[in-house]
């Protein structure tokens, strides 16, 4: 959508909020354009020359190994040998492709690619050697890539796997250009929602640092309202020393009215006014059998690779290398920021060392472009871990109150109230006035994802509110599905206990969807649900179960075993997961996605907490905001249901079940229902 189209789509409501005037247009951010793929577009992804094929990957590669799966689709449909198809990352010189979000790479891109490859195969067989192929879409049943056998349903060598383990250049941080400088943009240690700018600094001391090149005041757009001060050096190791020598003093507005983030959510939840409805039933009056309050804190994405970009100006053209989930959106923002036509900006997509929804907006790319313009030379910027925490957007905190009433061993009434912050309409991308407009007219579907519990719940109500916080929030693996799944599965488990029922049987009694019932039954079988968990000397042990549906298309169920010592330290000792995402192209990579989700589940329950003070993030390293360590990851069993259903998403599905299974196992072991996350030893020690 274009800016004016976006405003028109609200039927004038946003304009009414702020009044008319020419200034409104300069305040509207660039809106991402995300076209659906089709077979005609897919023709541009595959090229044949001299007996070999080049597949330009229409998705960002960030460890989900979609390069391997789409190569399998291409080889299967072309009838080509594995070694005759080369995979390349895309750039904005090709027609626009949709951002790599939503676990959609196989679901949306496999069929268009297969149609294009089938057309190319037919053209080659008919003797056509040059020119563009014509595509006549054929029934999916006729596509080789959608039938198990050959390269479909197996796990060949990972595309780019050898390059990864040998250190070949793949990532933005690997880019080296002649005369390249290294840069950083310093910003105030404060909320990015507060106006800030550099006021005084010690330039003399900075110039004395070996490797110093320049200070850059015009260092690109603010992040939120935080203006920066750029520094350039001949080597990256000088940047810390230059930043320390500058001793920047900041002009800072404040304090932020919601500096107490937890208090802001608590106050809004206590008000009870929740304008956005997911389930619109009316529970009956009366006492509740289950009444839980769950608080889930702010959490970072924690990718191993901090974001990086390299920028180079060539006359009035700009070239950028970046590890981004949406190269075309980055191009559009850079063109808008620097007053260029989009054809004058090229963004080369590089492999991403972990994205998880967090590398979609233009940040480090604009910094690199601004410093490169000032330097008259290529510039590389790689954020520090502290910048990742302070300047990126994060999983919003959320507070939930879920109540349930039972009758005849079944749930008759259900009420789920949630207060969180924005996800799809992220504060990192929308100004406050525009976000207010989305609140009035649309709510935020990302916050709502997973609130509609997959159970028969009688008179069920679910409603939420989203408030803008001093820390930017946005998409995080599964969006709201992880937090909502944890809340829903905790409450349904507590309802089973209140009914005196087996948690697995209780769930099955409340499920209509047979695909969900199937993964739940299967996980009970592979985990031997009826058996007691393995005993650990001197510790309490427990077993928990959970299940869920992701985006109405993919299904997962999980079982967890935990052990809790006398000091209250909980350790997950086993995890099982059953997953159904329709047709499986590459079993190893689907299992890898499930394993990744289960490790994130460990984090959600036991470690994830991004500390903040006075409304801004204060974490500097993983010691301050830990992620699960290898020593904390238990043996994991992933069982896939191989289906003839059309393929659906695998990248985020298991997050709906893993956290709930772990929390329920802790409840089983200790008799204490975790309601404050991450679970603290002190809460369990008693």
GUTIDO-626132 format. One line per 2 residues: number of its first residue (from 0); for each residue x, y, z of C-alpha. Coordinates in steps of 0.05 Angstrom, whole numbers, plus 5000, padded with zeros to 4 digits. Example, Ala and Ser with C-alpha at 12.3 -4.5 7.8 and 13.67 -1.06 7.14 Angstrom:
BEGIN
0> 5246,4910,5156; 5273,4979,5143 $
# end
This chain:
BEGIN
0> 5000,5000,5000; 5022,5071,4986 $
2> 5019,5123,5042; 4956,5156,5016 $
4> 4923,5089,5003; 4936,5069,5075 $
6> 4902,5132,5101; 4845,5125,5052 $
8> 4834,5054,5076; 4816,5080,5145 $
10> 4758,5120,5116; 4788,5185,5140 $
12> 4792,5163,5212; 4867,5176,5220 $
14> 4861,5244,5189; 4806,5261,5238 $
16> 4853,5243,5294; 4907,5292,5277 $
18> 4873,5342,5230; 4888,5358,5158 $
20> 4951,5391,5133; 5011,5381,5089 $
22> 5053,5359,5149; 5014,5294,5156 $
24> 5046,5263,5094; 5117,5272,5121 $
26> 5097,5235,5184; 5070,5172,5149 $
28> 5124,5118,5146; 5139,5076,5086 $
30> 5088,5019,5085; 5114,4949,5069 $
32> 5089,4919,5004; 5082,4844,5008 $
34> 5054,4814,4943; 5033,4741,4940 $
36> 5077,4698,4895; 5050,4667,4832 $
38> 5078,4622,4777; 5090,4679,4729 $
40> 5133,4715,4780; 5168,4649,4797 $
42> 5195,4645,4726; 5244,4699,4747 $
44> 5272,4655,4802; 5298,4599,4758 $
46> 5347,4606,4699; 5377,4552,4654 $
48> 5443,4562,4619; 5491,4511,4589 $
50> 5459,4451,4624; 5458,4483,4692 $
52> 5405,4519,4732; 5409,4579,4779 $
54> 5354,4585,4831; 5350,4656,4859 $
56> 5320,4644,4927; 5257,4686,4935 $
58> 5262,4682,5010; 5313,4705,5060 $
60> 5355,4648,5088; 5362,4654,5163 $
62> 5376,4584,5185; 5309,4553,5169 $
64> 5345,4523,5109; 5292,4542,5059 $
66> 5348,4544,5008; 5352,4468,5014 $
68> 5277,4456,5012; 5263,4501,4952 $
70> 5323,4470,4917; 5290,4402,4928 $
72> 5226,4429,4898; 5264,4455,4837 $
74> 5305,4392,4826; 5244,4347,4834 $
76> 5203,4386,4784; 5259,4398,4734 $
78> 5283,4326,4738; 5352,4356,4750 $
80> 5411,4327,4788; 5425,4360,4855 $
82> 5493,4386,4834; 5465,4420,4772 $
84> 5424,4471,4811; 5460,4529,4844 $
86> 5424,4572,4896; 5436,4646,4903 $
88> 5408,4698,4951; 5362,4749,4919 $
90> 5373,4824,4911; 5324,4880,4895 $
92> 5345,4877,4822; 5293,4821,4814 $
94> 5217,4833,4817; 5192,4845,4888 $
96> 5181,4785,4932; 5143,4780,4998 $
98> 5181,4789,5063; 5206,4726,5097 $
100> 5156,4724,5154; 5099,4680,5178 $
102> 5127,4610,5165; 5102,4616,5094 $
104> 5162,4596,5051; 5138,4527,5033 $
106> 5064,4542,5041; 5064,4600,4992 $
108> 5127,4593,4949; 5134,4518,4935 $
110> 5076,4513,4886; 5093,4575,4844 $
112> 5165,4551,4839; 5142,4481,4820 $
114> 5096,4509,4766; 5152,4550,4737 $
116> 5201,4492,4738; 5150,4445,4706 $
118> 5141,4495,4650; 5216,4501,4641 $
120> 5223,4425,4640; 5171,4420,4585 $
122> 5204,4476,4545; 5272,4442,4549 $
124> 5243,4375,4528; 5210,4409,4468 $
126> 5277,4438,4447; 5270,4510,4470 $
128> 5340,4533,4490; 5332,4609,4498 $
130> 5280,4661,4515; 5226,4664,4567 $
132> 5183,4604,4583; 5108,4608,4582 $
134> 5072,4580,4644; 5005,4546,4640 $
136> 4988,4527,4712; 4971,4454,4720 $
138> 4935,4417,4777; 4977,4408,4839 $
140> 4967,4333,4833; 5007,4334,4769 $
142> 5067,4368,4801; 5124,4321,4818 $
144> 5146,4365,4877; 5080,4352,4913 $
146> 5087,4276,4913; 5130,4239,4963 $
148> 5188,4202,4931; 5255,4220,4900 $
150> 5278,4286,4931; 5211,4299,4966 $
152> 5207,4274,5037; 5282,4263,5044 $
154> 5339,4305,5072; 5396,4318,5023 $
156> 5459,4358,5041; 5442,4427,5066 $
158> 5450,4482,5015; 5507,4527,5038 $
160> 5522,4479,5094; 5595,4468,5073 $
162> 5604,4543,5066; 5578,4554,5137 $
164> 5626,4504,5169; 5686,4527,5128 $
166> 5674,4601,5141; 5661,4621,5069 $
168> 5632,4691,5061; 5556,4688,5068 $
170> 5535,4741,5118; 5534,4817,5113 $
172> 5590,4820,5164; 5633,4780,5114 $
174> 5630,4834,5061; 5697,4868,5046 $
176> 5703,4927,4998; 5765,4967,4978 $
178> 5776,5027,5023; 5720,5006,5071 $
180> 5711,5042,5137; 5678,5017,5200 $
182> 5623,5057,5233; 5576,5061,5292 $
184> 5520,5108,5311; 5517,5125,5385 $
186> 5449,5139,5416; 5426,5160,5486 $
188> 5420,5106,5539; 5346,5120,5546 $
190> 5278,5101,5519; 5275,5108,5443 $
192> 5206,5137,5454; 5237,5199,5486 $
194> 5267,5254,5442; 5342,5254,5450 $
196> 5402,5282,5414; 5477,5290,5427 $
198> 5491,5355,5463; 5566,5357,5480 $
200> 5624,5310,5465; 5700,5309,5470 $
202> 5722,5309,5397; 5795,5321,5415 $
204> 5799,5258,5457; 5765,5218,5402 $
206> 5814,5241,5349; 5872,5217,5392 $
208> 5848,5145,5387; 5889,5105,5336 $
210> 5844,5088,5278; 5798,5148,5286 $
212> 5772,5175,5219; 5714,5223,5231 $
214> 5653,5243,5271; 5587,5247,5232 $
216> 5530,5289,5259; 5484,5276,5199 $
218> 5482,5202,5212; 5414,5182,5186 $
220> 5343,5181,5213; 5328,5172,5287 $
222> 5308,5105,5316; 5243,5123,5348 $
224> 5259,5193,5372; 5332,5179,5387 $
226> 5379,5221,5345; 5450,5195,5340 $
228> 5523,5214,5332; 5563,5175,5281 $
230> 5636,5153,5287; 5682,5124,5234 $
232> 5746,5085,5241; 5796,5047,5199 $
234> 5785,4984,5241; 5726,4958,5281 $
236> 5768,4950,5344; 5776,5025,5350 $
238> 5701,5039,5355; 5694,5022,5430 $
240> 5754,5066,5448; 5728,5124,5406 $
242> 5659,5119,5437; 5688,5119,5507 $
244> 5734,5177,5492; 5677,5220,5466 $
246> 5640,5220,5533; 5576,5244,5499 $
248> 5527,5284,5539; 5455,5277,5516 $
250> 5397,5325,5511; 5341,5281,5535 $
252> 5266,5292,5544; 5231,5253,5599 $
254> 5212,5217,5639; 5168,5170,5599 $
256> 5097,5165,5629; 5101,5088,5626 $
258> 5172,5079,5651; 5145,5026,5699 $
260> 5127,4976,5644; 5099,4922,5689 $
262> 5059,4973,5728; 5030,5002,5664 $
264> 5005,4933,5642; 4978,4918,5711 $
266> 4940,4983,5715; 4908,4972,5647 $
268> 4889,4900,5662; 4858,4922,5728 $
270> 4815,4973,5690; 4780,4916,5655 $
272> 4765,4957,5592; 4788,4912,5535 $
274> 4764,4939,5468; 4787,4883,5421 $
276> 4747,4819,5422; 4771,4751,5398 $
278> 4716,4708,5428; 4650,4743,5441 $
280> 4612,4696,5487; 4582,4719,5553 $
282> 4603,4677,5612; 4551,4667,5666 $
284> 4558,4701,5733; 4584,4662,5792 $
286> 4647,4637,5826; 4704,4610,5782 $
288> 4737,4543,5791; 4801,4568,5758 $
290> 4826,4639,5766; 4898,4652,5741 $
292> 4938,4715,5732; 5000,4703,5688 $
294> 5054,4755,5675; 5103,4745,5617 $
296> 5159,4796,5611; 5194,4833,5555 $
298> 5241,4786,5516; 5293,4795,5461 $
300> 5300,4755,5398; 5372,4738,5416 $
302> 5399,4721,5347; 5471,4698,5350 $
304> 5488,4748,5294; 5478,4821,5313 $
306> 5451,4857,5252; 5501,4885,5203 $
308> 5502,4923,5137; 5552,4950,5087 $
310> 5535,5011,5044; 5570,5041,4984 $
312> 5552,5102,4943; 5565,5103,4869 $
314> 5550,5173,4844; 5475,5179,4856 $
316> 5465,5105,4867; 5468,5066,4932 $
318> 5487,4993,4941; 5474,4958,5008 $
320> 5489,4888,5033; 5445,4867,5091 $
322> 5420,4808,5130; 5347,4827,5127 $
324> 5280,4791,5123; 5254,4843,5073 $
326> 5305,4871,5025; 5252,4907,4984 $
328> 5225,4944,5044; 5296,4964,5063 $
330> 5305,4990,4992; 5240,5030,4995 $
332> 5259,5062,5062; 5329,5079,5039 $
334> 5302,5111,4975; 5252,5152,5016 $
336> 5304,5172,5068; 5358,5195,5019 $
338> 5312,5223,4965; 5328,5171,4912 $
340> 5285,5135,4861; 5278,5061,4881 $
342> 5316,5039,4818; 5378,5076,4845 $
344> 5380,5033,4908; 5401,4960,4907 $
346> 5398,4917,4968; 5433,4850,4966 $
348> 5402,4799,5013; 5455,4762,5053 $
350> 5446,4700,5096; 5419,4718,5165 $
352> 5448,4689,5229; 5379,4685,5262 $
354> 5320,4731,5248; 5257,4705,5284 $
356> 5216,4765,5260; 5265,4816,5288 $
358> 5303,4836,5224; 5248,4867,5183 $
360> 5257,4942,5194; 5309,4990,5166 $
362> 5358,5009,5221; 5431,4990,5212 $
364> 5423,4996,5136; 5405,5070,5141 $
366> 5462,5082,5190; 5512,5051,5142 $
368> 5485,5090,5083; 5489,5157,5120 $
370> 5560,5145,5144; 5582,5120,5076 $
372> 5556,5184,5045; 5594,5226,5096 $
374> 5658,5185,5088; 5658,5182,5013 $
376> 5677,5108,5021; 5642,5042,5035 $
378> 5622,5034,5108; 5606,4972,5148 $
380> 5565,4977,5212; 5553,4918,5258 $
382> 5512,4930,5320; 5539,4909,5388 $
384> 5498,4861,5430; 5479,4920,5473 $
386> 5453,4958,5413; 5412,4897,5392 $
388> 5379,4898,5460; 5370,4974,5465 $
390> 5351,4992,5394; 5315,4931,5366 $
392> 5243,4914,5379; 5224,4857,5425 $
394> 5170,4809,5446; 5121,4852,5484 $
396> 5107,4836,5556; 5037,4811,5569 $
398> 4992,4803,5629; 4936,4752,5627 $
400> 4877,4736,5671; 4842,4671,5653 $
402> 4782,4643,5690; 4744,4579,5678 $
404> 4682,4547,5707; 4667,4473,5706 $
406> 4603,4433,5703; 4598,4358,5696 $
408> 4673,4353,5687; 4673,4401,5628 $
410> 4688,4474,5618; 4623,4513,5615 $
412> 4650,4584,5619; 4716,4616,5599 $
414> 4743,4687,5604; 4812,4707,5579 $
416> 4833,4780,5588; 4901,4804,5563 $
418> 4939,4869,5562; 5002,4873,5520 $
420> 5037,4919,5470; 5036,4921,5395 $
422> 5064,4867,5349; 5042,4874,5277 $
424> 5030,4949,5284; 5097,4956,5318 $
426> 5118,5020,5352; 5185,5011,5319 $
428> 5152,5026,5252; 5091,5069,5267 $
430> 5088,5137,5301; 5042,5142,5361 $
432> 4986,5178,5325; 4984,5126,5270 $
434> 4986,5069,5319; 4927,5101,5355 $
436> 4889,5097,5290; 4903,5023,5283 $
438> 4879,5013,5355; 4814,5048,5339 $
440> 4799,5012,5274; 4834,4945,5273 $
442> 4866,4925,5339; 4930,4884,5330 $
444> 4920,4813,5303; 4991,4795,5325 $
446> 4972,4806,5398; 4908,4765,5388 $
448> 4942,4706,5354; 4929,4644,5395 $
450> 4877,4675,5442; 4821,4634,5410 $
452> 4834,4570,5448; 4826,4507,5406 $
454> 4776,4476,5454; 4701,4472,5465 $
456> 4694,4520,5522; 4620,4536,5528 $
458> 4607,4610,5540; 4676,4636,5521 $
460> 4701,4707,5520; 4771,4730,5500 $
462> 4790,4803,5494; 4853,4845,5496 $
464> 4883,4915,5495; 4951,4938,5470 $
466> 4987,4999,5498; 5048,5035,5471 $
468> 5108,5025,5515; 5175,5061,5522 $
470> 5211,5000,5493; 5195,4982,5421 $
472> 5157,4917,5412; 5140,4876,5351 $
474> 5140,4807,5318; 5176,4752,5357 $
476> 5174,4679,5338; 5101,4661,5332 $
478> 5078,4732,5349; 5028,4728,5406 $
480> 5018,4653,5397; 5074,4634,5445 $
482> 5050,4677,5503; 4977,4662,5491 $
484> 4991,4588,5483; 5028,4588,5550 $
486> 4970,4623,5584; 4915,4581,5552 $
488> 4950,4514,5564; 4965,4533,5637 $
490> 4891,4548,5648; 4864,4486,5612 $
492> 4913,4444,5653; 4889,4476,5717 $
494> 4817,4462,5695; 4834,4388,5685 $
496> 4863,4386,5756; 4801,4420,5784 $
498> 4759,4367,5749; 4802,4311,5775 $
500> 4815,4289,5703; 4876,4265,5666 $
502> 4904,4326,5628; 4909,4289,5562 $
504> 4840,4258,5567; 4810,4325,5590 $
506> 4838,4360,5529; 4813,4306,5481 $
508> 4743,4313,5511; 4744,4387,5492 $
510> 4772,4381,5421; 4732,4378,5357 $
512> 4790,4386,5307; 4812,4315,5290 $
514> 4881,4337,5266; 4894,4369,5334 $
516> 4867,4307,5369; 4913,4264,5327 $
518> 4978,4300,5347; 4955,4299,5419 $
520> 4942,4224,5419; 5007,4211,5383 $
522> 5050,4251,5431; 5018,4212,5488 $
524> 5040,4148,5454; 5112,4168,5437 $
526> 5123,4197,5507; 5088,4139,5543 $
528> 5043,4189,5577; 5015,4141,5628 $
530> 5083,4126,5657; 5115,4166,5712 $
532> 5173,4211,5693; 5243,4185,5708 $
534> 5260,4197,5781; 5319,4242,5799 $
536> 5350,4231,5868; 5333,4286,5917 $
538> 5288,4323,5868; 5215,4328,5852 $
540> 5196,4306,5782; 5135,4319,5740 $
542> 5107,4311,5670; 5065,4361,5631 $
544> 5028,4362,5565; 5002,4417,5518 $
546> 4978,4425,5447; 4956,4478,5398 $
548> 4942,4502,5327; 4984,4554,5291 $
550> 4950,4600,5242; 4893,4550,5234 $
552> 4937,4505,5190; 4993,4471,5230 $
554> 4987,4427,5292; 5033,4410,5349 $
556> 5031,4374,5416; 5087,4368,5467 $
558> 5104,4331,5531; 5158,4354,5580 $
560> 5191,4322,5640; 5222,4366,5692 $
562> 5261,4358,5757; 5261,4411,5812 $
564> 5315,4411,5866; 5307,4433,5938 $
566> 5330,4503,5922; 5275,4510,5870 $
568> 5318,4504,5807; 5278,4472,5752 $
570> 5310,4432,5696; 5275,4401,5636 $
572> 5299,4330,5630; 5261,4306,5568 $
574> 5219,4336,5512; 5174,4302,5461 $
576> 5138,4336,5404; 5090,4313,5350 $
578> 5081,4360,5291; 5034,4361,5231 $
580> 5048,4413,5177; 5019,4376,5118 $
582> 5065,4352,5063; 5137,4349,5088 $
584> 5189,4368,5037; 5251,4359,5082 $
586> 5240,4320,5147; 5307,4340,5178 $
588> 5292,4414,5170; 5221,4408,5198 $
590> 5250,4371,5258; 5302,4425,5265 $
592> 5247,4478,5267; 5211,4439,5321 $
594> 5275,4432,5361; 5287,4506,5355 $
596> 5217,4522,5379; 5225,4475,5438 $
598> 5290,4510,5458; 5253,4576,5453 $
600> 5200,4544,5497; 5254,4530,5549 $
602> 5272,4603,5546; 5200,4628,5552 $
604> 5190,4589,5617; 5259,4589,5649 $
606> 5304,4646,5624; 5272,4699,5579 $
608> 5271,4767,5613; 5299,4831,5581 $
610> 5314,4878,5640; 5295,4951,5635 $
612> 5302,5012,5681; 5266,5078,5673 $
614> 5234,5052,5609; 5296,5031,5571 $
616> 5333,4965,5563; 5396,4959,5606 $
618> 5421,4891,5583; 5489,4892,5549 $
620> 5505,4818,5539; 5473,4749,5543 $
622> 5494,4748,5616; 5442,4803,5627 $
624> 5388,4772,5582; 5405,4698,5579 $
626> 5383,4647,5528; 5383,4572,5542 $
628> 5452,4541,5543; 5468,4475,5509 $
630> 5476,4444,5578; 5404,4462,5593 $
632> 5375,4430,5530; 5349,4359,5545 $
634> 5342,4301,5497; 5288,4319,5446 $
636> 5245,4271,5407; 5207,4300,5347 $
638> 5156,4256,5312; 5128,4281,5246 $
640> 5060,4263,5218; 5070,4254,5143 $
642> 5007,4279,5109; 4980,4291,5040 $
644> 4950,4357,5061; 4980,4418,5026 $
646> 5043,4441,5062; 5034,4492,5117 $
648> 5082,4528,5163; 5134,4494,5207 $
650> 5177,4552,5231; 5134,4573,5291 $
652> 5082,4519,5304; 5113,4482,5363 $
654> 5117,4548,5403; 5042,4539,5416 $
656> 5054,4475,5456; 5125,4474,5484 $
658> 5120,4528,5537; 5054,4502,5564 $
660> 5081,4431,5570; 5141,4455,5610 $
662> 5099,4500,5656; 5050,4443,5667 $
664> 5107,4395,5684; 5131,4444,5737 $
666> 5060,4446,5765; 5059,4370,5766 $
668> 5127,4366,5801; 5115,4419,5855 $
670> 5041,4430,5862; 5055,4504,5847 $
672> 5025,4536,5785; 5077,4581,5753 $
674> 5044,4649,5742; 5105,4695,5738 $
676> 5155,4682,5683; 5210,4665,5676 $
678> 5200,4617,5734; 5244,4637,5792 $
680> 5276,4589,5840; 5250,4628,5899 $
682> 5179,4617,5876; 5189,4542,5875 $
684> 5235,4532,5935; 5179,4535,5986 $
# end
